Structures are given as structure tokens and as C-alpha cells.
């Protein structure tokens, strides 16, 4: 049925993108947008007998709207970027995966993360803001370093793990004796040296930027 909508938009030579019942139409001015919106509502309700979701329909600048998890960055050149809600959902899912680690090995955790991150990258890697992907990569690695720190458990074991991974004994002792929580320590020199990006990659952790 919505193929009729596609043909109507094509006849009017409008730029649009549609997926299922989610559709964005791009015009040059707010006035044109209001005119097109009125025409589309009439077409959908009168001809196709469909109900328009008023709460999700608007005439607005592209960077204020989202479509299939994406929105636009309009500083200078227009670029595709990941919508804020999609980023929040990503972090929520990573938190779920890295919080439920009792009874599972690091290898099992990495496999779960690999499946999710690879699928997410396959979709959202389409964005044109690599700095966002870099920040997410760094954030994920910090979450994983937290997991290691918690699984190491006791202070003596943490000291052994750090020194076995090449951390200076004085720095290891200072880190183990720190009053800071796991998240703060996940960005410390000791944990970054013990659990390098390369090492985490060797365990199967994919990067979102490749």
C-alpha cells in the first residue's frame, strides 16, 4: 500500500527515504515542508485510509529528527551520525553484558561482546562521525577492565595479576591500595598497561572503527 506513497513522492520529484511506515521527506524550506506535510496527510488519510501518527510527525530541521537510529550533524558539511537514543541503548546493552559476569569466564564474556559489537558495527558503522566510534571503543574497553579488576578479587591477587602483566611493583601496589572504585581505576596507567588494547583485541574484542 505504501508503494503508492513512494510513487506519489516520486511524481512530485521530492527527495525522501522510507523504511516500512517510517518516512522522511527533505525540502528546502519550512514553508515547503508545511505544504508537503499537509499534502501527505491528505493523501494518507483520504486516499490510502491510513492514520497519521501526529506525535511522530513534524516539519523540522534534519538534525533535530532521527531515522532508523541515525540523525544528521550540520556543522559545515552534513554528516550522518548516530542518534543519541541509539547511543544510550548501546551503552545500556554493554552494561548488561558486563555486569552479569558472575559464573562466566572472560572468554565467554568476550564471545557475547563480540557477537553484539560486530552486529552493531555492521549497522551503525555507516555513520560519518568516527570520533563517536572511537569514544565508544574506549568506553567499552574501560568496562572490560572493570570486569577484570573485579574478577581478580582480593588485593594480593590483583597485585600478582598486575605485576605478572608487566606493571612496576610500586605502581601495582599504589593501584591496589587506591581508594578509587573500579571504574576510576579502569582508566589508570596500571590497568591500561596490564590490559592493553592489543591484548583485549587478542581475546576477540572487535573495534567499532574497523
SULLINFEN-V601625 format. One record per residue. RES is the residue in one small letter. PSI is psi in degrees with one decimal (NA if undefined). OMEGA is omega in degrees with one decimal (none if undefined). Layout:
res = [RES	RES]
psi = [PSI	PSI]
omega = [OMEGA	OMEGA]
This chain:
res = [x	x	x	x	x	x	x	x	x	x	x	x	x	x	x	x	x	x	x	x	x	x	x	x	x	x	x	x	x	x	x	x	x	x	x	x	x	x	x	x	x	x	x	x	x	x	x	x	x	x	x	x	x	x	x	x	x	x	x	x	x	x	x	x	x	x	x	x	x	x	x	x	x	x	x	x	x	x	x	x	x	x	x	x	x	x	x	x	x	x	x	x	x	x	x	x	x	x	x	x	x	x	x	x	x	x	x	x	x	x	x	x	x	x	x	x	x	x	x	x	x	x	x	x	x	x	x	x	x	x	x	x	x	x	x	x	x	x	x	x	x	x	x	x	x	x	x	x	x	x	x	x	x	x	x	x	x	x	x	x	x	x	x	x	x	x	x	x	x	x	x	x	x	x	x	x	x	x	x	x	x	x	x	x	x	x	x	x	x	x	x	x	x	x	x	x	x	x	x	x	x	x	x	x	x	x	x	x	x	x]
psi = [-41.3	-7.9	-30.5	-36.6	-43.5	-46.7	-37.0	-40.7	-38.1	-39.2	-34.1	2.0	42.4	144.8	125.6	163.2	135.1	139.9	116.0	-122.8	15.6	120.6	135.7	135.3	134.2	125.4	177.5	-16.4	161.9	-37.3	-44.7	-37.2	-42.2	-40.4	-45.0	-40.2	-45.6	-42.4	-40.4	-41.0	-42.7	-41.5	-44.2	-41.1	-41.6	-43.8	-46.1	-8.1	40.0	154.4	130.0	130.8	98.9	-33.1	-28.9	2.4	135.7	156.7	116.2	166.1	144.7	-37.0	-10.8	-4.7	160.4	153.8	114.6	38.7	-0.2	157.7	-166.7	145.5	125.9	18.7	113.8	-115.0	144.4	130.1	147.2	134.3	161.0	132.6	145.9	-40.4	-35.1	-36.6	-39.0	-42.4	-37.9	-49.5	-36.6	-42.5	-41.1	-38.9	-43.3	-46.1	-34.6	-6.7	-33.1	66.9	-3.4	127.3	0.8	151.3	166.0	-38.3	-42.3	-41.4	-45.3	-37.1	-41.3	-44.7	-40.7	-44.4	-46.8	-47.9	-37.8	-42.9	-42.4	-43.3	-36.9	-28.2	-56.2	-8.0	-10.1	-10.8	162.1	27.5	79.0	-25.3	-32.0	-44.8	-37.1	-44.5	-38.6	-40.5	-48.0	-39.6	-42.5	-43.4	-36.6	-39.9	-41.2	-40.1	-34.1	-42.5	-47.3	-48.3	-42.8	-38.7	-27.0	-24.9	-95.0	160.0	-46.1	-40.2	-38.6	-41.7	-45.0	-43.4	-43.2	-48.3	-34.2	-23.4	16.4	7.3	135.2	140.9	-39.4	-43.5	-38.2	-44.2	-41.3	-40.9	-44.3	-35.5	1.4	142.5	-5.0	156.1	175.7	-38.9	-43.8	-42.7	-21.4	-17.7	11.5	156.7	-37.2	-48.3	-32.2	-32.5	-38.7	-35.8	73.1	163.5	-39.7	-41.7	-45.7	-36.2	-36.1	-21.0	-5.6	4.9	118.1	154.4	146.1	-8.5	-0.6	NA]
omega = [-178.9	171.2	176.5	177.1	178.4	-178.4	178.9	178.5	178.5	178.7	180.0	178.1	177.8	175.7	-176.4	172.4	-178.3	170.9	-174.9	-178.2	178.0	-172.9	173.1	176.9	-174.5	179.6	-171.7	-176.4	177.6	179.8	177.2	179.0	178.6	180.0	179.9	179.0	179.3	179.5	179.7	178.1	178.9	-179.5	-177.1	-176.6	-175.3	-175.3	-176.9	178.4	179.4	178.1	179.5	176.5	-175.6	-177.4	-177.8	-177.6	-178.8	167.8	-173.8	175.7	-174.2	-175.6	178.2	-178.1	175.4	179.7	178.7	177.1	-179.2	169.0	-175.4	171.6	-171.3	175.4	-176.5	177.6	176.5	-179.6	173.4	174.7	-178.9	-178.3	-178.4	-179.3	177.9	177.0	177.6	178.8	177.5	-177.9	177.5	-179.0	178.2	176.7	178.4	-176.8	-175.9	175.9	-177.7	-174.6	-179.9	177.7	177.2	-178.8	175.1	179.8	178.2	177.7	-179.1	179.0	177.7	178.6	-178.9	179.8	-177.8	-176.2	179.8	177.7	-180.0	179.1	179.3	178.8	-172.8	174.0	177.4	-178.2	-179.3	179.2	-176.9	179.3	176.6	179.0	178.2	179.3	178.2	175.8	-178.5	-179.2	178.8	180.0	176.7	177.4	-178.3	177.3	174.8	-179.5	177.9	-176.7	-179.7	-179.3	176.7	168.3	-171.1	179.1	178.4	-179.7	177.5	178.4	179.6	-178.8	-179.1	-177.8	177.8	-179.1	171.4	179.8	177.1	-175.4	179.5	178.7	178.6	179.8	179.1	-178.5	179.9	-179.2	-177.7	177.3	-175.9	-179.3	-175.0	-178.3	179.1	-178.0	-179.4	178.7	-177.5	177.9	-177.1	-178.2	176.4	178.6	-178.7	-176.1	-176.3	176.3	-179.9	179.9	179.2	176.1	179.5	177.2	177.8	179.9	179.6	173.1	177.6	-174.8	-178.9	none]
